[in-house]
Amino acid sequence: MILVVDDEAGIRDFLCAYLQTKNFKVLSAASAEDALSAWPDICEDVDLLITDIVMPGLNGKKLAEKLLCEKPGLRIIYMSGYLPEEIAEETLDGTFFRKPFHPQELLKAVYAALH
């Protein structure tokens, strides 16, 4: 199960649809806060978090940190058009993709993260 978190509906919907065509079970959230709200009900099933870093409210790095506290070993793929100054790529606990990226590249990272 993959949880996709992105505040941009077009990107979120595309990623979910694309991953579903590759036979993945996918859940989505429009914000880190929505993901945290749903987390108690879905945490057992989620194996991979794909999250945008720059979002209104809580950013994707903070979201991942919170989820990792509750589920150590959760695999994470980050994506963003840019990294804010306070977030260095080396500090991310997972794979980072700069938007835009080719969906096939993301798919390779998903397979690598899950296997």
C-alpha angles and dihedrals in degrees: 000000000000125000113207116197120185132138091215106086094202094055093041093049093045093050092047093049092045094050091046090055085058090055098256122141106235136191123184140202130190094216143013088253091055090049092050090049092054095039099091090058097043107030094099091057102041116096100166135032119205108188140171110233101211111058134138111270114003113021125228095255092056090045091053092048091053093047092046090055089058097037113026111199094036106148117231137199116187125199133184143151088231140357118240115236092254093058118068117194090232090062094060116105095219146017120322126211122188112219127271099047135155113262090228089061090053091048090055089051091049092053091046092049094049098045 
